[in-house]
Every structure is written in structure tokens, then in C-alpha cells.
């Protein structure tokens, strides 16, 4: 299995998602309510303990009003380790 947690690209995605939530002015708990997820799940995503699937990224994009494809382009620019 390929290691993804903690890689530079995973860290960039984690930072991006936290940034988008904070820019939206909502708490982890509120984002969790919007998505039907727990605050703990949002926290694990933001601390890098949980990976985000493609479907989850689409859902996060809808909830936080950002383009998931643009987010992936940003992450792809980060050099692999």
C-alpha cells in the first residue's frame, strides 16, 4: 500500500481544507452538521489522521463552496517526497 498520510501532498490538502473552512467562518462542528459527519471526522481530516476520498472532497467543496478540481491542481503542484 502506498503511504499517503503525512506526505507533502497530503499535508497540502489538509492545510487547504482547514483554510477553506476557516475562510468560510464556520467551526468543525458546523461543517460536520452540513455534511452529516461528526466534528471528530472533520478534526481528523484537518490534523492529517484521516485521508479524504474523491467523493468526500466533492462533498467538502460543495459545503465550503470551493472547486475540488482547483484544489487538486493546487495539491498536485506540491513536489512529491
C-alpha positions as CSV (number, residue, x, y, z in Angstrom):
1,X,0.0,0.0,0.0
2,X,1.2,3.5,-0.8
3,X,1.8,5.7,2.2
4,X,-0.2,8.9,1.8
5,X,-0.8,10.3,5.3
6,X,1.9,12.8,6.1
7,X,3.2,13.2,2.6
8,X,3.8,16.7,1.3
9,X,0.7,16.5,-0.9
10,X,-1.5,15.1,1.9
11,X,-0.3,17.9,4.1
12,X,-1.1,20.5,1.5
13,X,-4.7,19.1,1.1
14,X,-5.1,19.1,4.9
15,X,-4.0,22.7,5.1
16,X,-6.2,23.7,2.1
17,X,-9.3,22.2,3.7
18,X,-8.7,23.8,7.0
19,X,-8.1,27.1,5.3
20,X,-11.3,26.8,3.3
21,X,-13.3,26.1,6.4
22,X,-11.8,29.0,8.4
23,X,-12.3,31.3,5.4
24,X,-16.0,30.3,5.4
25,X,-16.1,31.3,9.1
26,X,-17.5,28.0,10.3
27,X,-16.5,25.6,13.1
28,X,-15.6,22.0,12.6
29,X,-18.9,21.1,14.3
30,X,-20.9,23.2,11.9
31,X,-19.1,21.8,8.9
32,X,-19.8,18.3,10.3
33,X,-23.5,19.2,10.6
34,X,-23.6,20.4,7.0
35,X,-22.2,17.1,5.8
36,X,-23.8,14.7,8.2
37,X,-20.3,13.9,9.6
38,X,-19.0,14.2,13.1
39,X,-16.9,17.0,14.3
40,X,-14.3,14.3,15.2
41,X,-14.1,13.3,11.5
42,X,-13.5,16.9,10.4
43,X,-10.9,17.2,13.1
44,X,-9.1,14.0,11.9
45,X,-9.1,15.3,8.4
46,X,-7.6,18.6,9.5
47,X,-5.0,17.1,11.6
48,X,-4.0,14.6,9.0
49,X,-5.2,11.5,10.7
50,X,-7.7,10.7,8.0
51,X,-7.5,10.6,4.2
52,X,-10.1,12.2,2.1
53,X,-11.7,10.3,-0.7
54,X,-12.6,11.8,-4.0
55,X,-16.3,11.8,-3.1
56,X,-15.6,13.4,0.2
57,X,-13.6,16.1,-1.5
58,X,-16.5,16.8,-3.8
59,X,-18.8,17.0,-0.7
60,X,-16.4,19.3,1.1
61,X,-16.2,21.5,-1.9
62,X,-20.0,21.8,-2.1
63,X,-20.3,22.5,1.7
64,X,-17.4,25.1,1.6
65,X,-18.1,26.5,-1.8
66,X,-14.8,25.7,-3.5
67,X,-13.9,23.9,-6.7
68,X,-12.5,20.4,-5.9
69,X,-10.7,20.3,-9.2
70,X,-8.9,23.6,-8.4
71,X,-8.0,22.2,-5.0
72,X,-6.5,19.1,-6.6
73,X,-4.5,21.2,-9.0
74,X,-3.0,23.1,-6.1
75,X,-2.1,19.9,-4.3
76,X,-0.6,18.4,-7.5
77,X,1.9,21.3,-7.7
78,X,3.5,20.2,-4.4
79,X,6.6,18.2,-5.0
80,X,6.4,14.5,-4.0
81,X,8.9,13.4,-1.4
